Amino acid sequence: MRVDMIENKKKVMIVSVGGSEQPIIYSLNQQQPEFVIFFTSRDSRKIVRQQIEPALDYRPDDHEIITTLDEQNLVVSVEALLQRIPEILRQWNLDFDCVVGDYTGGTKTMSSALVMALAGKGCRYSYVGGTARDKEGLGIVINGREQQLHLQNPWDVLAIDAQREIRLLFNRCRFRAVQDLAERTAGRVEKKRPFFLALKDISEGFYRWDNFQYTQALNLLKRGVRILRPFAEGHSGRDLNLFFSQVTGCVDTLELIKNDTLLFKSNPSKKEPKMTSAADGRAAVIDLLANAVRRAEIDYKFEDAVARLYSAIEKTAKVRLKVGYQLDNSDLDVEKLHQSLRDNYMPAEPDEKIQLPLHRSFFLLAELGDPLGHSYLGAQEELRKALNVRNMSLLAHGFNPVTEKTYRNLLDIALTFMQLKVEDLPRFPLMEWDGDLL
């Protein structure tokens, strides 16, 4: 495939040099790069000075020579290139996107080494073919019959490295990094551009979800699913279909969570959709627990995890009061309480807003005869110890780091309140593919 050379940029050509200088001279004269790196063996090094340079129609601004110590050894040759090319580019203040690798000359090992060293760097390749060769078509191109071919980097076209890196980052919940990488990759590929744009939307969707921006997350995930669907339906392998199925399931889960969050708002905005009758707050609290688990077990941020667990436990009481008794612990209406309970919750001032902290919310549930309130009373001492550690942490009122033990103790209490196991918590999808997926 022919492609245009890099426009409006300084060009760097890296050419492998073997026993035949004519194709290299032809390629350099055709492309006239400002900078040249000759990749030679110890024997072919002299060809650069004696035969190639005198035959050029122009003079490069600068050139360097990289010599492999063993032109038959692939590892040695690749190592020589990987070590010297970045140094030379820094010296010239240029990047790999200016580079074209011409692998016409040199031994087969040297040509292979050049292609491998530039794979995944965003470079392009060139090659001097021809309409006629000597040795009955099996030798080198006959002088005057050369044909310059400009080739895209297959690593860019297939985006193999990008797919692998995206998988690793996504599975570590590095969604911002995936979003950026998918967007850059989409700009380099053509046939697969919609696929990477879908991954960009999906990654940003899970990033928003992970930061409790549920409305934006839902819109992004729905758009990503819509773009990804044709790829999944046309893919015979299991990996992409499984990922697509998991993302689709997450969209359904997120719909429930988004609806549940309206329970936590005392005065929802008129612009917000009305809460459905199915909302009971459970999905939103469970999502908060799942978020805590990700912070602890993926990021090892136990303080952040404990803060989320505390919030989940508090919201468990809030939801039960609101759904079961139509009581709002952030603005308690004592008139809704039985006469025998009102005195315990009357404000000090007549117009004072009544806000119940975690402990009093659970005490009220216990006084109402609710099983959740009684569960709290049974775990009160253990919970108090865990919360004391949390209150003395760096992110609260003290200077002590939260340990994994504190996190696990509080997680067990939260799961007990919700009558759940860790396995019941919603999980983000995993990308299981490796290498070229499409």
KOLVEXVO-27105 format. One record per atom (N, C-alpha, C): x, y, z; residue in one letter. Coordinates in steps of 0.1 Angstrom, whole numbers, padded with zeros to 4 digits, always signed. Example, Ala and Ser with C-alpha at 12.3 -4.5 7.8 and 13.67 -1.06 7.14 Angstrom:
2
+0132-0057+0078a+0123-0045+0078a+0132-0033+0078a+0128-0022+0071s+0137-0011+0071s+0129+0000+0079s
//
This chain:
438
+0009-0012+0000m+0000+0000+0000m+0009+0012+0000m+0006+0022-0009r+0013+0034-0009r+0007+0045-0001r+0015+0052+0007v+0010+0063+0015v+0019+0075+0013v+0014+0087+0015d+0021+0099+0014d+0032+0100+0025d+0043+0106+0022m+0054+0108+0032m+0049+0118+0042m+0056+0119+0053i+0052+0128+0064i+0054+0142+0058i+0043+0150+0060e+0043+0164+0054e+0047+0174+0065e+0054+0184+0061n+0057+0196+0069n+0064+0192+0082n+0072+0181+0081k+0081+0177+0092k+0095+0174+0087k+0104+0176+0096k+0117+0170+0093k+0116+0155+0091k+0123+0150+0082k+0123+0135+0080k+0136+0129+0084k+0134+0117+0091v+0145+0109+0094v+0144+0096+0087v+0154+0092+0080m+0153+0078+0074m+0164+0069+0080m+0159+0058+0084i+0168+0048+0089i+0169+0037+0079i+0181+0035+0073v+0182+0025+0062v+0192+0014+0066v+0188+0002+0063s+0197-0009+0065s+0206-0011+0053s+0219-0013+0055v+0229-0012+0044v+0235-0026+0043v+0234-0032+0031g+0241-0045+0028g+0251-0043+0017g+0252-0054+0009g+0262-0054-0001g+0258-0046-0014g+0245-0043-0016s+0241-0036-0028s+0237-0022-0024s+0244-0012-0029e+0241+0002-0025e+0231+0009-0034e+0228+0004-0046q+0220+0011-0055q+0205+0013-0050q+0199+0003-0045p+0185+0006-0040p+0185+0017-0029p+0195+0017-0020i+0196+0027-0010i+0198+0041-0015i+0207+0042-0025i+0209+0055-0032i+0196+0060-0038i+0189+0051-0045y+0176+0054-0051y+0166+0059-0041y+0165+0052-0030s+0155+0056-0020s+0158+0069-0013s+0171+0072-0010l+0174+0085-0004l+0172+0096-0014l+0176+0094-0027n+0174+0105-0036n+0159+0107-0039n+0151+0097-0038q+0137+0099-0040q+0130+0107-0028q+0134+0103-0016q+0128+0109-0004q+0135+0121+0002q+0148+0122-0001q+0156+0133+0004q+0153+0137+0019q+0155+0128+0028p+0153+0131+0042p+0164+0141+0047p+0160+0149+0056e+0170+0159+0062e+0180+0152+0071e+0176+0140+0077f+0185+0133+0086f+0185+0118+0082f+0196+0112+0083v+0197+0098+0079v+0205+0090+0089v+0200+0078+0093i+0207+0069+0101i+0210+0056+0093i+0223+0053+0091f+0226+0041+0083f+0228+0030+0093f+0222+0019+0091f+0223+0007+0099f+0231-0003+0092f+0244-0006+0096t+0253-0013+0088t+0259-0025+0096t+0265-0034+0089s+0274-0044+0095s+0288-0038+0095s+0297-0045+0101r+0311-0040+0101r+0316-0040+0087r+0312-0050+0079d+0317-0050+0065d+0310-0040+0056d+0297-0037+0058s+0290-0028+0049s+0292-0013+0054s+0298-0011+0065r+0300+0003+0070r+0307+0012+0060r+0317+0006+0053k+0325+0014+0044k+0318+0018+0032k+0307+0010+0029i+0299+0014+0017i+0293+0027+0018i+0289+0031+0030v+0283+0044+0032v+0292+0056+0027v+0304+0056+0031r+0313+0066+0028r+0318+0065+0013r+0321+0053+0009q+0327+0051-0004q+0318+0051-0016q+0305+0046-0014q+0296+0045-0025q+0283+0052-0024q+0277+0053-0012i+0264+0059-0011i+0265+0074-0010i+0273+0080-0001e+0274+0094+0000e+0278+0101-0013e+0288+0096-0020p+0291+0103-0033p+0280+0103-0043p+0271+0093-0043a+0261+0092-0053a+0248+0099-0050a+0247+0105-0039l+0235+0112-0035l+0233+0125-0043l+0221+0129-0047d+0218+0141-0054d+0217+0153-0045d+0217+0151-0032y+0216+0161-0022y+0224+0158-0010y+0225+0167+0000r+0233+0165+0012r+0223+0166+0024r+0222+0155+0032p+0214+0156+0044p+0220+0166+0054p+0212+0171+0063d+0217+0180+0073d+0226+0173+0082d+0224+0161+0085d+0232+0153+0094d+0230+0138+0092d+0239+0130+0095h+0237+0116+0095h+0245+0109+0106h+0241+0097+0109e+0248+0089+0119e+0248+0074+0114e+0257+0067+0119i+0259+0052+0116i+0257+0044+0128i+0248+0034+0127i+0247+0024+0138i+0252+0011+0132i+0261+0004+0139t+0267-0008+0134t+0264-0019+0143t+0258-0030+0138t+0256-0042+0146t+0269-0050+0147t+0271-0056+0158l+0283-0064+0160l+0282-0078+0154l+0269-0082+0151d+0267-0095+0145d+0255-0094+0136d+0257-0093+0123e+0246-0091+0113e+0237-0103+0112e+0241-0114+0117q+0233-0127+0116q+0226-0129+0129q+0228-0121+0139n+0221-0123+0152n+0210-0113+0154n+0198-0117+0155l+0186-0108+0155l+0186-0100+0168l+0189-0107+0180v+0188-0100+0193v+0199-0089+0193v+0211-0092+0189v+0222-0083+0189v+0219-0071+0181v+0213-0073+0169s+0210-0062+0160s+0198-0053+0165s+0188-0060+0170v+0177-0052+0176v+0182-0044+0188v+0190-0050+0196e+0195-0043+0208e+0203-0030+0204e+0212-0032+0193a+0220-0020+0188a+0211-0009+0184a+0200-0012+0177l+0191-0002+0172l+0183+0005+0184l+0178-0003+0193l+0170+0002+0204l+0178+0011+0213l+0191+0008+0214q+0200+0016+0223q+0203+0029+0216q+0206+0029+0203r+0212+0041+0197r+0201+0051+0191r+0190+0045+0185i+0181+0054+0178i+0175+0065+0187i+0170+0061+0200p+0165+0072+0208p+0176+0083+0212p+0188+0078+0213e+0199+0088+0216e+0201+0098+0205e+0201+0092+0193i+0203+0101+0181i+0191+0110+0179i+0179+0105+0180l+0167+0114+0179l+0167+0125+0189l+0171+0122+0201r+0172+0133+0211r+0183+0143+0207r+0194+0138+0202q+0205+0147+0197q+0200+0157+0186q+0191+0152+0178w+0185+0160+0167w+0172+0167+0171w+0168+0165+0183n+0155+0171+0189n+0143+0167+0180n+0143+0154+0177l+0132+0149+0168l+0126+0137+0175l+0114+0133+0170d+0106+0122+0176d+0105+0110+0166d+0099+0099+0171f+0098+0088+0162f+0087+0090+0151f+0078+0100+0153d+0068+0102+0143d+0074+0108+0130d+0087+0112+0131c+0094+0117+0119c+0101+0107+0112c+0101+0095+0117v+0110+0084+0112v+0104+0075+0101v+0111+0072+0091v+0108+0062+0081v+0119+0052+0081v+0115+0039+0082g+0125+0029+0082g+0125+0022+0068g+0137+0022+0062d+0138+0015+0049d+0146+0003+0051d+0139-0009+0049y+0146-0022+0052y+0150-0029+0039y+0153-0022+0028t+0156-0028+0016t+0169-0035+0016t+0180-0029+0022g+0193-0034+0022g+0196-0042+0034g+0209-0047+0035g+0213-0055+0047g+0210-0069+0046g+0214-0077+0056t+0211-0091+0056t+0196-0092+0060t+0190-0104+0058k+0176-0106+0062k+0175-0103+0077k+0185-0107+0085t+0184-0105+0099t+0184-0090+0102t+0192-0082+0095m+0193-0068+0098m+0180-0061+0094m+0174-0065+0082s+0161-0059+0078s+0150-0062+0088s+0150-0075+0093s+0140-0079+0103s+0142-0071+0116s+0155-0069+0120a+0158-0062+0132a+0153-0047+0131a+0155-0041+0119l+0150-0027+0118l+0135-0026+0119l+0128-0036+0113v+0113-0036+0113v+0109-0038+0128v+0115-0047+0135m+0111-0050+0149m+0114-0038+0158m+0126-0031+0156a+0129-0020+0165a+0120-0008+0163a+0114-0007+0152l+0105+0004+0149l+0090+0001+0151l+0087-0012+0154a+0073-0016+0156a+0068-0009+0168a+0056-0004+0167g+0049+0002+0178g+0054+0016+0181g+0062+0022+0173k+0068+0035+0175k+0060+0046+0168k+0050+0042+0159g+0043+0052+0151g+0051+0056+0139g+0061+0048+0135c+0069+0051+0123c+0062+0045+0111c+0068+0049+0099r+0064+0043+0087r+0076+0036+0081r+0073+0028+0071y+0084+0020+0064y+0084+0023+0049y+0096+0021+0043s+0097+0022+0029s+0105+0010+0024s+0103+0007+0011y+0110-0005+0006y+0112-0002-0009y+0123-0005-0014v+0126-0004-0029v+0123-0017-0035v+0112-0018-0042g+0109-0030-0050g+0113-0027-0065g+0107-0035-0074g+0110-0032-0088g+0102-0041-0097g+0102-0037-0110t+0095-0045-0120t+0104-0056-0126t+0117-0056-0122a+0125-0066-0128a+0137-0068-0118a+0142-0081-0117r+0153-0084-0108r+0163-0093-0116r+0175-0093-0112d+0185-0102-0118d+0183-0116-0112d+0192-0125-0117k+0191-0139-0112k+0177-0145-0114k+0172-0143-0127e+0160-0148-0131e+0148-0144-0121e+0148-0132-0117g+0138-0126-0109g+0139-0129-0094g+0150-0135-0090l+0152-0138-0076l+0163-0130-0069l+0170-0121-0076g+0181-0113-0071g+0176-0099-0067g+0186-0090-0069i+0183-0076-0065i+0176-0069-0077i+0170-0058-0074v+0163-0050-0085v+0173-0045-0095v+0170-0046-0107i+0179-0041-0118i+0178-0026-0118i+0190-0020-0120n+0191-0005-0120n+0182+0001-0130n+0175+0011-0126g+0166+0018-0136g+0152+0012-0135g+0150+0001-0128r+0137-0006-0127r+0131-0005-0113r+0137+0004-0105e+0133+0005-0091e+0119+0011-0090e+0113+0007-0079q+0100+0013-0075q+0099+0015-0060q+0097+0028-0056q+0097+0031-0042q+0083+0029-0036q+0083+0021-0026l+0070+0018-0019l+0071+0024-0005l+0060+0031-0001h+0059+0036+0012h+0048+0028+0019h+0051+0023+0031l+0043+0013+0037l+0039+0018+0051l+0026+0016+0055q+0022+0019+0069q+0028+0008+0078q+0030+0013+0090n+0035+0004+0101n+0023-0006+0105n+0025-0019+0103p+0014-0028+0106p+0010-0028+0121p+0020-0024+0129w+0016-0023+0143w+0006-0012+0146w+0007-0001+0138d-0003+0009+0138d-0016+0005+0132d-0015-0001+0120v-0027-0005+0113v-0035-0015+0121v-0028-0025+0127l-0035-0036+0135l-0037-0031+0149l-0029-0022+0154a-0030-0016+0168a-0029-0028+0178a-0019-0037+0175i-0018-0048+0184i-0013-0044+0198i-0002-0036+0198d+0003-0031+0211d-0007-0023+0219d-0015-0015+0211a-0025-0006+0218a-0036-0015+0224a-0040-0026+0217q-0050-0035+0223q-0045-0041+0236q-0032-0045+0236r-0027-0051+0248r-0026-0041+0259r-0021-0029+0256e-0020-0019+0267e-0034-0015+0272e-0043-0014+0263i-0057-0010+0267i-0062-0021+0277i-0060-0033+0273r-0065-0044+0282r-0059-0043+0296r-0046-0042+0297l-0039-0041+0310l-0044-0029+0318l-0045-0018+0312l-0050-0005+0319l-0064-0006+0323l-0073-0011+0314f-0087-0012+0317f-0089-0022+0329f-0082-0033+0329n-0084-0042+0340n-0079-0038+0353n-0071-0027+0353r-0066-0021+0365r-0074-0008+0368r-0085-0006+0361c-0094+0006+0364c-0087+0019+0361c-0077+0019+0352r-0070+0031+0348r-0078+0037+0335r-0090+0041+0338f-0099+0044+0327f-0095+0056+0319f-0090+0066+0326r-0085+0078+0319r-0074+0075+0310r-0065+0067+0314a-0054+0063+0305a-0059+0055+0293a-0069+0047+0295v-0075+0039+0284v-0082+0049+0274v-0089+0058+0280q-0096+0068+0272q-0086+0075+0263q-0075+0080+0268d-0065+0088+0260d-0059+0079+0250d-0055+0066+0254l-0048+0057+0244l-0058+0053+0233l-0070+0050+0236a-0080+0046+0226a-0082+0058+0216a-0083+0070+0221e-0085+0081+0213e-0073+0083+0203e-0061+0082+0209r-0049+0084+0200r-0048+0073+0190r-0052+0060+0194t-0051+0049+0185t-0062+0051+0174t-0074+0056+0177a-0084+0058+0167a-0079+0068+0156a-0071+0077+0160g-0065+0086+0150g-0055+0080+0141g-0050+0068+0144r-0040+0062+0136r-0045+0051+0127r-0057+0046+0130v-0062+0035+0123v-0074+0039+0115v-0078+0032+0105e-0090+0036+0097e-0101+0026+0098e-0099+0013+0095k-0109+0004+0096k-0114+0001+0110k-0105+0002+0119k-0108-0001+0133k-0111+0012+0141k-0112+0023+0135r-0115+0036+0142r-0127+0035+0151r-0139+0031+0145p-0151+0030+0154p-0149+0021+0166p-0141+0010+0164f-0139+0001+0176f-0132+0008+0187f-0122+0016+0184f-0114+0023+0194f-0122+0035+0200f-0130+0041+0192l-0139+0051+0197l-0149+0046+0207l-0154+0034+0204a-0163+0027+0213a-0156+0024+0226a-0143+0019+0226l-0136+0017+0238l-0133+0030+0246l-0131+0041+0238k-0129+0054+0245k-0142+0058+0253k-0154+0057+0246d-0166+0060+0253d-0169+0051+0265d-0166+0038+0263i-0169+0029+0274i-0159+0031+0286i-0147+0034+0283s-0137+0037+0294s-0141+0050+0301s-0144+0060+0294e-0148+0072+0300e-0161+0070+0309e-0170+0061+0303g-0182+0058+0311g-0179+0052+0324g-0170+0042+0324f-0166+0036+0337f-0159+0045+0346f-0151+0054+0340y-0144+0065+0348y-0154+0073+0355y-0165+0078+0348r-0175+0086+0354r-0183+0078+0365r-0186+0066+0362w-0192+0057+0371w-0184+0056+0384w-0171+0054+0382d-0162+0052+0394d-0162+0065+0402d-0165+0076+0396n-0166+0089+0404n-0180+0094+0406n-0189+0084+0406f-0203+0087+0410f-0211+0097+0401f-0206+0098+0389q-0212+0107+0379q-0221+0099+0370q-0232+0094+0376y-0240+0083+0370y-0247+0087+0357y-0252+0099+0356t-0259+0103+0344t-0250+0104+0332t-0238+0110+0334q-0228+0111+0323q-0223+0097+0320q-0221+0089+0330a-0216+0075+0328a-0226+0067+0319a-0239+0068+0323l-0249+0060+0316l-0250+0064+0301l-0249+0077+0298n-0250+0082+0284n-0238+0077+0276n-0226+0077+0282l-0214+0073+0275l-0214+0058+0273l-0218+0050+0283l-0218+0036+0281l-0228+0032+0271l-0240+0038+0270k-0250+0035+0260k-0245+0038+0246k-0238+0049+0245r-0232+0052+0232r-0221+0042+0228r-0213+0039+0238g-0202+0029+0235g-0207+0016+0231g-0218+0011+0238v-0224-0002+0234v-0230-0001+0220v-0236+0010+0217r-0242+0011+0203r-0231+0010+0192r-0220+0016+0195i-0209+0016+0185i-0202+0002+0185i-0201-0004+0196l-0194-0017+0197l-0202-0029+0192l-0215-0027+0192r-0224-0039+0189r-0221-0045+0175r-0219-0038+0164p-0216-0045+0152p-0203-0053+0152p-0193-0048+0160f-0180-0055+0161f-0183-0068+0169f-0190-0068+0179a-0193-0080+0187a-0201-0090+0179a-0211-0085+0172e-0220-0094+0165e-0213-0100+0153e-0202-0093+0148g-0195-0099+0136g-0182-0106+0140g-0180-0108+0153h-0168-0114+0159h-0171-0128+0163h-0163-0138+0158s-0166-0152+0161s-0160-0156+0174s-0150-0149+0179g-0144-0153+0191g-0152-0150+0204g-0148-0156+0215r-0156-0155+0227r-0152-0142+0235r-0140-0137+0233d-0135-0126+0242d-0143-0113+0240d-0144-0109+0228l-0152-0096+0226l-0166-0098+0229l-0172-0109+0226n-0186-0111+0229n-0189-0111+0244n-0180-0117+0252l-0181-0117+0266l-0180-0103+0272l-0170-0095+0267f-0169-0081+0271f-0181-0073+0268f-0186-0075+0256f-0198-0067+0252f-0210-0071+0261f-0211-0084+0264s-0222-0088+0272s-0221-0082+0286s-0209-0082+0292q-0207-0076+0305q-0210-0061+0305q-0205-0054+0295v-0208-0040+0295v-0223-0037+0294v-0230-0045+0286t-0244-0043+0284t-0251-0046+0298t-0247-0056+0305g-0253-0059+0318g-0250-0047+0328g-0238-0041+0327c-0235-0030+0335c-0244-0018+0333c-0248-0016+0320v-0257-0005+0317v-0270-0007+0324v-0275-0019+0325d-0288-0022+0332d-0286-0020+0347d-0275-0024+0352t-0272-0021+0367t-0271-0006+0370t-0265+0001+0361l-0263+0015+0363l-0276+0023+0362l-0286+0018+0354e-0299+0024+0354e-0305+0023+0368e-0304+0012+0374l-0310+0010+0388l-0303+0019+0398l-0290+0020+0397i-0282+0028+0406i-0286+0043+0405i-0286+0047+0392k-0290+0061+0390k-0303+0065+0395k-0313+0056+0393n-0326+0058+0399n-0326+0058+0414n-0318+0049+0420d-0318+0048+0434d-0312+0061+0441d-0303+0068+0434t-0296+0079+0440t-0306+0090+0443t-0318+0090+0437l-0328+0101+0440l-0333+0099+0454l-0332+0087+0459l-0336+0086+0473l-0328+0094+0483l-0315+0096+0479f-0306+0103+0489f-0308+0118+0488f-0316+0123+0479k-0318+0137+0478k-0331+0142+0484k-0329+0151+0493s-0341+0156+0500s-0350+0164+0491s-0344+0172+0482n-0351+0181+0473n-0346+0179+0459n-0349+0168+0452p-0344+0166+0438p-0348+0178+0429p-0339+0180+0420s-0341+0191+0410s-0353+0187+0401s-0360+0197+0396k-0372+0195+0387k-0367+0189+0374k-0354+0191+0371k-0349+0186+0358k-0346+0171+0359k-0344+0166+0371e-0341+0152+0373e-0353+0143+0370e-0351+0131+0364p-0362+0122+0362p-0368+0118+0375p-0381+0114+0375k-0388+0110+0387k-0383+0096+0391k-0382+0093+0404m-0378+0080+0409m-0389+0070+0406m-0385+0058+0401t-0395+0048+0398t-0399+0041+0411t-0410+0034+0410s-0415+0027+0422s-0406+0016+0427s-0398+0011+0417a-0389+0000+0421a-0377+0004+0429a-0374+0017+0430a-0363+0022+0437a-0364+0020+0452a-0354+0013+0458d-0353+0011+0472d-0340+0015+0478d-0331+0021+0470g-0318+0026+0475g-0308+0015+0476g-0312+0002+0475r-0302-0009+0477r-0291-0009+0467r-0295-0007+0454a-0285-0007+0443a-0275+0003+0445a-0279+0015+0449a-0269+0026+0451a-0259+0023+0462a-0265+0018+0473v-0256+0015+0485v-0246+0003+0481v-0251-0007+0474i-0243-0018+0470i-0232-0013+0461i-0235-0003+0452d-0225+0003+0443d-0214+0010+0451d-0218+0016+0462l-0208+0023+0471l-0199+0013+0477l-0204+0001+0481l-0196-0009+0486l-0186-0014+0476l-0191-0016+0464a-0183-0021+0453a-0171-0011+0450a-0175+0002+0450n-0165+0012+0448n-0154+0011+0459n-0158+0009+0472a-0148+0008+0483a-0139-0004+0480a-0145-0015+0475v-0136-0027+0473v-0126-0024+0462v-0130-0017+0451r-0120-0013+0441r-0109-0004+0446r-0113+0005+0455r-0103+0014+0460r-0092+0006+0468r-0097-0004+0476a-0088-0011+0485a-0081-0022+0477a-0087-0029+0468e-0081-0041+0463e-0075-0039+0449e-0077-0028+0443i-0071-0024+0431i-0060-0013+0433i-0065-0003+0440d-0056+0009+0443d-0048+0008+0456d-0052-0001+0465y-0046-0003+0478y-0048+0010+0486y-0058+0018+0484k-0061+0030+0491k-0072+0027+0502k-0067+0022+0513f-0076+0018+0524f-0083+0029+0530f-0077+0041+0531e-0084+0053+0537e-0096+0056+0528e-0094+0057+0515d-0105+0060+0506d-0116+0049+0507d-0112+0037+0508a-0121+0026+0509a-0130+0027+0522a-0123+0029+0533v-0130+0030+0546v-0140+0042+0546v-0136+0053+0540a-0145+0065+0539a-0158+0061+0531a-0157+0053+0521r-0168+0048+0513r-0177+0038+0521r-0170+0030+0528l-0177+0020+0536l-0186+0027+0547l-0180+0037+0553y-0187+0045+0563y-0199+0051+0557y-0197+0057+0545s-0209+0063+0538s-0219+0053+0535s-0215+0041+0530a-0225+0031+0527a-0233+0026+0539a-0226+0025+0550i-0233+0021+0563i-0243+0032+0567i-0239+0044+0566e-0248+0055+0569e-0260+0056+0560e-0257+0053+0547k-0268+0054+0537k-0278+0042+0538k-0272+0031+0544t-0281+0019+0546t-0292+0023+0556t-0289+0030+0566a-0299+0035+0576a-0308+0046+0569a-0302+0055+0562k-0310+0065+0555k-0320+0059+0546k-0316+0049+0538v-0325+0043+0529v-0336+0036+0536v-0333+0028+0546r-0343+0021+0553r-0353+0030+0560r-0349+0041+0566l-0358+0051+0571l-0367+0057+0561l-0361+0060+0549k-0369+0067+0539k-0379+0057+0532k-0374+0045+0528v-0383+0036+0521v-0393+0029+0530v-0388+0025+0542g-0397+0018+0551g-0406+0026+0560g-0402+0039+0563y-0410+0047+0572y-0412+0061+0567y-0408+0064+0555q-0410+0078+0549q-0404+0088+0559q-0392+0085+0564l-0385+0094+0573l-0372+0098+0567l-0369+0111+0568d-0356+0116+0562d-0347+0120+0573d-0336+0112+0575n-0327+0115+0586n-0319+0128+0584n-0319+0134+0572s-0313+0147+0571s-0322+0159+0573s-0335+0156+0575d-0345+0166+0578d-0357+0159+0584d-0355+0154+0597l-0365+0145+0603l-0378+0153+0607l-0389+0148+0602d-0402+0153+0606d-0407+0145+0618d-0406+0151+0630v-0409+0143+0642v-0424+0140+0643v-0432+0148+0636e-0447+0145+0636e-0450+0132+0630e-0441+0126+0622k-0444+0113+0617k-0441+0102+0626k-0434+0105+0637l-0430+0095+0647l-0442+0092+0657l-0442+0081+0663h-0452+0077+0673h-0449+0087+0685h-0460+0090+0692q-0459+0100+0703q-0449+0096+0713q-0447+0083+0715s-0438+0078+0725s-0423+0081+0722s-0420+0084+0709l-0407+0086+0704l-0403+0100+0702l-0413+0109+0701r-0411+0122+0696r-0402+0130+0706r-0404+0128+0719d-0396+0136+0728d-0381+0133+0727d-0377+0121+0722n-0363+0118+0720n-0356+0125+0709n-0365+0131+0700y-0359+0136+0688y-0363+0151+0685y-0370+0157+0695m-0374+0171+0694m-0362+0180+0694m-0362+0190+0685p-0350+0199+0684p-0350+0208+0696p-0338+0214+0699a-0336+0223+0710a-0344+0236+0707a-0344+0240+0694e-0351+0252+0690e-0363+0249+0681e-0374+0256+0682p-0386+0252+0674p-0383+0251+0659p-0375+0260+0653d-0373+0259+0639d-0361+0252+0635d-0354+0246+0644e-0342+0239+0641e-0344+0227+0632e-0335+0225+0622k-0336+0213+0613k-0330+0201+0621k-0337+0190+0620i-0332+0178+0627i-0325+0169+0618i-0312+0168+0620q-0303+0159+0612q-0298+0148+0621q-0300+0136+0618l-0295+0124+0626l-0282+0119+0621l-0272+0118+0629p-0259+0112+0625p-0261+0096+0624p-0251+0090+0620l-0252+0075+0618l-0257+0068+0630l-0252+0070+0642h-0256+0062+0654h-0271+0065+0657h-0275+0077+0657r-0289+0080+0660r-0299+0075+0650r-0294+0074+0637s-0303+0069+0627s-0306+0054+0629s-0295+0047+0633f-0297+0033+0636f-0305+0031+0649f-0303+0039+0659f-0311+0039+0671f-0325+0041+0669f-0329+0050+0660l-0342+0052+0656l-0348+0040+0650l-0341+0034+0641l-0346+0021+0635l-0348+0011+0645l-0339+0010+0655a-0341+0000+0665a-0354+0003+0673a-0356+0016+0676e-0368+0020+0684e-0381+0017+0676e-0379+0017+0662l-0391+0014+0654l-0393-0001+0652l-0384-0009+0658g-0385-0023+0658g-0380-0029+0645g-0371-0021+0638d-0366-0026+0625d-0354-0035+0627d-0354-0047+0620p-0343-0056+0621p-0329-0050+0619p-0328-0040+0610l-0315-0034+0607l-0310-0027+0619l-0319-0020+0626g-0315-0013+0638g-0310-0023+0649g-0317-0034+0650h-0312-0044+0660h-0299-0050+0656h-0296-0052+0643s-0284-0057+0638s-0272-0047+0641s-0276-0034+0640y-0266-0024+0644y-0262-0025+0659y-0272-0026+0667l-0270-0027+0681l-0261-0039+0685l-0263-0050+0677g-0255-0062+0680g-0240-0060+0676g-0238-0052+0665a-0224-0050+0660a-0219-0036+0665a-0225-0030+0674q-0222-0016+0677q-0208-0014+0682q-0204-0023+0691e-0190-0022+0697e-0179-0024+0687e-0181-0034+0678e-0171-0037+0668e-0171-0025+0658e-0182-0020+0654l-0183-0009+0645l-0177+0004+0651l-0179+0006+0664r-0173+0018+0671r-0158+0017+0670r-0152+0005+0672k-0138+0004+0672k-0132+0008+0658k-0139+0002+0648a-0135+0005+0634a-0136+0019+0631a-0147+0025+0635l-0149+0039+0632l-0140+0048+0639l-0136+0044+0651n-0126+0052+0659n-0112+0053+0651n-0109+0041+0646v-0096+0041+0638v-0098+0050+0626v-0109+0049+0620r-0112+0058+0608r-0111+0073+0612r-0117+0076+0623n-0117+0090+0628n-0103+0095+0631n-0094+0086+0634m-0080+0091+0638m-0071+0090+0626m-0077+0088+0614s-0069+0086+0602s-0065+0100+0596s-0056+0100+0587l-0051+0112+0581l-0061+0120+0574l-0071+0113+0568l-0082+0120+0560l-0093+0124+0569l-0092+0121+0582a-0103+0125+0591a-0097+0135+0601a-0095+0131+0614h-0091+0140+0624h-0077+0137+0630h-0071+0127+0626g-0058+0123+0632g-0047+0122+0622g-0037+0113+0625f-0025+0112+0617f-0021+0098+0615f-0030+0088+0618n-0027+0074+0617n-0032+0069+0604n-0024+0061+0596p-0029+0055+0584p-0039+0044+0587p-0049+0042+0578v-0059+0031+0579v-0052+0019+0574v-0053+0008+0581t-0047-0005+0577t-0057-0013+0569t-0052-0023+0563e-0061-0033+0555e-0070-0040+0565e-0065-0043+0577k-0073-0049+0587k-0086-0041+0591k-0084-0028+0593t-0096-0020+0595t-0106-0020+0584t-0100-0019+0572y-0109-0019+0560y-0117-0032+0560y-0110-0044+0562r-0117-0056+0561r-0128-0058+0572r-0125-0053+0584n-0135-0053+0595n-0147-0045+0592n-0145-0033+0586l-0156-0025+0583l-0164-0030+0571l-0157-0037+0562l-0164-0043+0550l-0173-0054+0555l-0168-0062+0564d-0176-0073+0569d-0188-0068+0576d-0187-0058+0583i-0199-0052+0590i-0209-0047+0580i-0204-0039+0570a-0213-0034+0559a-0220-0045+0552a-0212-0055+0548l-0219-0067+0541l-0229-0074+0549l-0226-0075+0562t-0236-0081+0571t-0249-0073+0572t-0248-0060+0573f-0260-0051+0573f-0268-0053+0560f-0261-0055+0549m-0268-0056+0536m-0271-0070+0533m-0267-0080+0542q-0270-0094+0539q-0264-0098+0526q-0251-0095+0524l-0244-0097+0511l-0231-0104+0514l-0226-0110+0503k-0212-0115+0503k-0204-0106+0492k-0191-0106+0493v-0183-0098+0484v-0187-0103+0469v-0189-0116+0467e-0192-0121+0454e-0205-0115+0448e-0214-0110+0457d-0226-0104+0452d-0225-0090+0447d-0214-0083+0450l-0212-0069+0446l-0210-0069+0431l-0215-0058+0424p-0213-0057+0410p-0199-0054+0407p-0195-0060+0396r-0181-0059+0391r-0180-0053+0377r-0170-0045+0375f-0168-0039+0362f-0163-0050+0353f-0165-0049+0340p-0161-0059+0330p-0145-0061+0330p-0141-0072+0325l-0127-0074+0323l-0125-0077+0308l-0114-0071+0303m-0110-0074+0289m-0101-0086+0289m-0105-0097+0283e-0097-0109+0283e-0088-0112+0271e-0089-0103+0261w-0082-0106+0249w-0067-0102+0250w-0059-0108+0241d-0045-0105+0241d-0040-0104+0227d-0034-0093+0223g-0030-0092+0209g-0041-0087+0200g-0040-0091+0187d-0050-0086+0177d-0063-0093+0179d-0073-0085+0183l-0086-0090+0186l-0095-0091+0173l-0093-0081+0164l-0103-0080+0153l-0096-0085+0140l
//
